[in-house]
Amino acid sequence: MRAILAGGGTGGHVIPALAIANQLKKGYDAEVMFIGTARGIENRLVPAAGYPLQLVRVGALKNVSLTTRLKTSFDLPRAIWQAAGMLNEFAPDVVIGVGGYASGPAMLAAVVKHIPTLAFEPNVVPGFANRVVAKFVSGAAVHFEETAKYFRQAQVTGVPVRQAFFDILPKRGGTPTVLVFGGSQGAHAINEAVFRCLPVLQREAPGIHIIHQTGDRDYNDALAAYHSHHESAEVFKFIEDMPEAFARADLVVCRSGASTVAEIAAAGKPAVFVPFPRAADDHQRVNAEALARHGAAVVVEESKLEGVWLAETIAALLQDPQRLQRMSGAAGALSHPNAASDIAKMAARVAGIEGQTATDHTDSHG
């Protein structure tokens, strides 16, 4: 089996794509190639994982200036032509679009060349690239039931998440602990709100411990804020072992990108989501609200992120263990432990690859 994974830009696209690639290699002895762009994180992560990466030149069409949109519109035919050349050379059995700049040109080229295609969509509302190809793809692997309506032959598979998140045991007792993070670079708005709410938190939820990933920018300010308020805290620019931090937390305060939402579900952790308001198509707010509707999370809009509101939200949840337990159960019910293998099976199916795989043997032991 030969497969191309196209797309990238952010870790939310690339990390699940690598999990799918690993499952294709493990279960189907697949030869895998990636197509990305020069600006995405795939340039670092894909070669490090041992996969070949080829680049097309294409920019953004969403949430950018008119000049950038015009330039991208002119670049797009060339990008499709470049991708078509890569497909001719690699001769894939299936092309899997994971969203991001490179996904659209590669998937459109595959559709034109009648190569089977599978769209992977981790957000409730599909990104621009997946919306363009939605009606033409052979199948789609989606995270949320609500997303299936956008595609032909959609299946709810969830988002591939590291096994370590599924292995987290429910926290029982101990110091009430809140994990705060805003992605690998931190989230300045969340950081500032937490700093401002420390006096109220001390009054409303005395004795709590905070684990805080700030990113580089706010790290020193965080150290100063926690020191001045004598608050029990561990402050990190970046947390290397995020599953371990999840395991220690009673409550998580974070953004609501697709990968983070999937990790929250896998770990069965109650969450206070603060969606990034400038995300394309406002997808973080829609992701967060999907979990909130199931009782797994509380959503606080960034525009309402003043200190007292956040502090009282955190304190009210920590003081209601039964609600936290219900939220934990609701989050866990939305998890998809077999996402990577399910997506790989879909890819094999649309590619016309039949027969038993190595995955069939290993799943029974997982």
C-alpha positions, 0 to 999 in steps of 0.5 A: 500500500502506498499513501500520501498524507497532505496538509499541515501547518500546525501541530493540530494537523501534523501530529494526528497525521503522523499517528495515521502514518504510523498506523498505516505502516504498522498495519498495512506495511504502507509506504508513506509520503507527506506533502506540506508547505515550507512554512509549516511545523511538518518541516520539523516533525515529519523528517524527524519521524522518518517520513519523506516530505515534499513541498508545494507553494501555496498560502492562506485564503482565510482570515488574511488580507485581500492582497494575500488572498489574491496571491494565494488564488494565483498560486493555487493552480501552480500548487495543484500542478505541483501536487499532481506531479508528486502524485504521478511520481509516487503513484499512491493508492490513497491520498489523505488530506489532514487540513492546512495549506497543502491539503487542498491542492493535493486533494484536488489533484487526486480528485482530478486524477481519480485517485481515492481520497480520504479527508480527515477533519478534527474540528466540528466545522471543517476547515477551508481546504476540507470544505472545498473537497468535501463533496468529491472525496471518497470518504471522511474521518471526522471527530464529531457526529455533527461534522458528518453532514459536510462529507460523503461517506463520513465515519466518526473516528475521533482524533488520534491521541497518544496512548498515555492520555488514555492510560491516565487513572481518575484522580482521587483526593490529594491537593486540588490541582489546576492545570493551565496551558494555552498550547506550546507557545502559551496563551497570553490572554489566559496567562494574564487572566490567571495572574489577575485572578490569584487574589480571588482564587486564594479567597474562593479556593484556598489551598489549591495548586496550579501547574502552569505552562506559560510559553516563553513570553510570560514565564518571568511574569508568572514566576513573579505573580505566583511569588508575590501572592505566595500561591502554590504553583509550578511554572513551566515555559513548556511541559515535556510530559503533558500526560503526567501533568494531566494525571495530577490535575482535577481541572484543566484550563486551556484553549480548545483546538482539536488535538487538545479537545481530543486529549481532554476526552482521552484523559477524561478530564473536566475542562474550562475552555477559553477558545482562541477568538481568532481561530479560522471559522471560530472553530475553537469555540464550536469545538468547546461548545460541542463538549459543553453540550455533553456536560464535559466542559465549561466555556469562558469566552476570551472577551469575558476573561476578567479575573473574578469570572475565571476565579469563581468558575474554577472555585465553583468547580473545585468545590463540587466534586460530584460535578467534576466526576460527572464532567470526567465521565462525560469527557471520557465517553467522547474519547476514541481510543482506536482512532488511528487504526479506524482511520487507517482501515478507512484509508485501506478500504477507500484504496481497495486494499482488502484482507487481514492486517497486522492491526487486526492482530495487535488490536486484541491485545491493546 
